Amino acid sequence: MSAPCKFELSILDHDERALIKTSHHPAIGDADRAALEDLKSSLRKLRDKERTLAFGRRRISKGKAEPRGQNVSGTAEHSLHRKQVFAAALKRVNKEISRLQKFEAKKELGEAARRALALRRAQQFSRPANAPTPHEGMTVIASRRRNIKLPRSTIGRVSQANKRAQARRDSRS
């Protein structure tokens, strides 16, 4: 669940506030990719640290572990809230990084498409120069069709013979 900005800033110290403020809207849009990657790694370290602290405090409050070292003020819930703040900031930064990656990919794709179109146009319209040369003209290609003339009386004689034979067979029965 997201937390209001005032609540986020109230549970953080000064250095952490500066990091969280850079992960919010106006500042995150102005940051370049390298700055976002640095912010991502520092937020991840802070989130992991708070997760470990919350886990330890929860074990101490349940009586499963002995308190170690110096007693730090705050409860396990306080550490969980801080962890959630850092996790939300990390989520915002990751989303912005992926948005930048998509934007750069679209830009590169558009440039590649323009280069391909320019190459195609250059290739399509380059024709060899026609120099005037003496020529014999077009060569004659002989037709491959039959050149046999049949008398009109022989056309259809086979079909007529079949028709007569069928008529003879029909009249017998």
C-alpha positions as semicolon CSV with decimal commas, in nm:
position;residue;x (nm);y (nm);z (nm)
1;M;0,000;0,000;0,000
2;S;0,137;0,343;-0,087
3;A;0,209;0,593;0,186
4;P;0,163;0,971;0,169
5;C;0,476;1,179;0,109
6;K;0,447;1,350;0,449
7;F;0,440;1,014;0,625
8;E;0,738;0,892;0,421
9;L;0,942;1,198;0,513
10;S;0,842;1,184;0,881
11;I;0,998;0,841;0,942
12;L;1,324;0,907;0,756
13;D;1,636;1,101;0,850
14;H;1,781;1,386;0,644
15;D;2,001;1,183;0,404
16;E;1,728;0,931;0,338
17;R;1,477;1,211;0,272
18;A;1,700;1,349;-0,001
19;L;1,711;1,007;-0,169
20;I;1,336;0,958;-0,144
21;K;1,264;1,308;-0,279
22;T;1,470;1,230;-0,591
23;S;1,252;0,924;-0,653
24;H;0,933;1,135;-0,669
25;H;0,776;1,292;-0,976
26;P;0,943;1,616;-1,072
27;A;1,296;1,507;-0,976
28;I;1,281;1,156;-1,121
29;G;1,192;1,288;-1,467
30;D;1,495;1,517;-1,475
31;A;1,744;1,248;-1,373
32;D;1,950;1,071;-1,637
33;R;1,992;0,696;-1,659
34;A;2,325;0,677;-1,471
35;A;2,183;0,878;-1,181
36;L;1,879;0,649;-1,172
37;E;2,102;0,340;-1,162
38;D;2,298;0,487;-0,867
39;L;1,974;0,575;-0,691
40;K;1,846;0,223;-0,753
41;S;2,150;0,059;-0,591
42;S;2,144;0,288;-0,285
43;L;1,769;0,237;-0,237
44;R;1,815;-0,138;-0,267
45;K;2,085;-0,132;0,004
46;L;1,865;0,073;0,238
47;R;1,565;-0,152;0,177
48;D;1,768;-0,467;0,248
49;K;1,912;-0,312;0,565
50;E;1,564;-0,222;0,694
51;R;1,433;-0,567;0,607
52;T;1,712;-0,727;0,810
53;L;1,648;-0,492;1,104
54;A;1,272;-0,559;1,095
55;F;1,331;-0,932;1,083
56;G;1,567;-0,917;1,383
57;R;1,334;-0,694;1,586
58;R;1,041;-0,922;1,513
59;R;1,239;-1,224;1,637
60;I;1,340;-1,033;1,953
61;S;0,980;-0,926;2,025
62;K;0,861;-1,286;1,986
63;G;1,133;-1,405;2,221
64;K;1,303;-1,628;1,964
65;A;1,631;-1,434;1,972
66;E;1,838;-1,244;2,226
67;P;1,890;-0,869;2,174
68;R;2,234;-0,804;2,030
69;G;2,447;-0,491;2,049
70;Q;2,314;-0,147;2,114
71;N;1,940;-0,104;2,166
72;V;1,799;0,099;1,876
73;S;1,480;0,292;1,934
74;G;1,175;0,187;1,740
75;T;0,973;-0,124;1,693
76;A;0,962;-0,390;1,425
77;E;0,663;-0,211;1,269
78;H;0,866;0,109;1,239
79;S;1,133;-0,079;1,044
80;L;0,865;-0,239;0,828
81;H;0,721;0,103;0,742
82;R;1,068;0,231;0,653
83;K;1,127;-0,078;0,438
84;Q;0,797;-0,017;0,258
85;V;0,897;0,342;0,190
86;F;1,226;0,229;0,036
87;A;1,052;-0,050;-0,160
88;A;0,801;0,196;-0,305
89;A;1,081;0,434;-0,403
90;L;1,271;0,147;-0,564
91;K;0,957;0,053;-0,757
92;R;0,923;0,409;-0,889
93;V;1,287;0,416;-0,996
94;N;1,262;0,078;-1,169
95;K;0,953;0,192;-1,354
96;E;1,127;0,509;-1,470
97;I;1,432;0,312;-1,585
98;S;1,213;0,074;-1,786
99;R;1,028;0,373;-1,935
100;L;1,361;0,524;-2,045
101;Q;1,473;0,191;-2,193
102;K;1,152;0,163;-2,396
103;F;1,190;0,521;-2,516
104;E;1,551;0,459;-2,625
105;A;1,453;0,135;-2,798
106;K;1,176;0,312;-2,992
107;K;1,417;0,587;-3,090
108;E;1,678;0,336;-3,213
109;L;1,411;0,141;-3,402
110;G;1,294;0,457;-3,576
111;E;1,649;0,549;-3,675
112;A;1,711;0,197;-3,809
113;A;1,389;0,211;-4,011
114;R;1,487;0,547;-4,161
115;R;1,832;0,411;-4,254
116;A;1,674;0,101;-4,412
117;L;1,431;0,317;-4,610
118;A;1,715;0,537;-4,735
119;L;1,912;0,229;-4,842
120;R;1,610;0,084;-5,019
121;R;1,538;0,407;-5,202
122;A;1,901;0,438;-5,306
123;Q;1,901;0,079;-5,432
124;Q;1,564;0,102;-5,604
125;F;1,636;0,403;-5,821
126;S;1,990;0,326;-5,935
127;R;1,960;0,198;-6,291
128;P;2,243;0,133;-6,535
129;A;2,293;0,398;-6,797
130;N;2,166;0,303;-7,144
131;A;2,426;0,380;-7,405
132;P;2,301;0,394;-7,765
133;T;2,424;0,082;-7,952
134;P;2,353;-0,045;-8,306
135;H;2,114;-0,340;-8,309
136;E;1,962;-0,585;-8,560
137;G;1,619;-0,543;-8,407
138;M;1,394;-0,799;-8,246
139;T;1,462;-1,167;-8,310
140;V;1,185;-1,381;-8,451
141;I;1,059;-1,656;-8,220
142;A;0,891;-1,942;-8,406
143;S;0,544;-2,038;-8,290
144;R;0,510;-2,372;-8,115
145;R;0,150;-2,429;-8,218
146;R;0,052;-2,700;-8,468
147;N;0,052;-2,590;-8,824
148;I;-0,157;-2,883;-8,958
149;K;-0,477;-2,801;-9,144
150;L;-0,763;-3,052;-9,111
151;P;-1,056;-3,075;-9,346
152;R;-1,381;-2,970;-9,184
153;S;-1,538;-3,305;-9,254
154;T;-1,299;-3,488;-9,019
155;I;-1,364;-3,259;-8,722
156;G;-1,602;-3,432;-8,483
157;R;-1,603;-3,769;-8,662
158;V;-1,490;-3,962;-8,350
159;S;-1,767;-3,817;-8,133
160;Q;-2,022;-3,892;-8,403
161;A;-1,900;-4,252;-8,428
162;N;-1,933;-4,294;-8,050
163;K;-2,284;-4,153;-8,060
164;R;-2,390;-4,400;-8,333
165;A;-2,236;-4,698;-8,151
166;Q;-2,423;-4,610;-7,829
167;A;-2,746;-4,578;-8,023
168;R;-2,697;-4,924;-8,172
169;R;-2,639;-5,076;-7,826
170;D;-2,949;-4,906;-7,689
171;S;-3,170;-5,031;-7,972
172;R;-3,071;-5,396;-7,907
173;S;-3,206;-5,412;-7,561
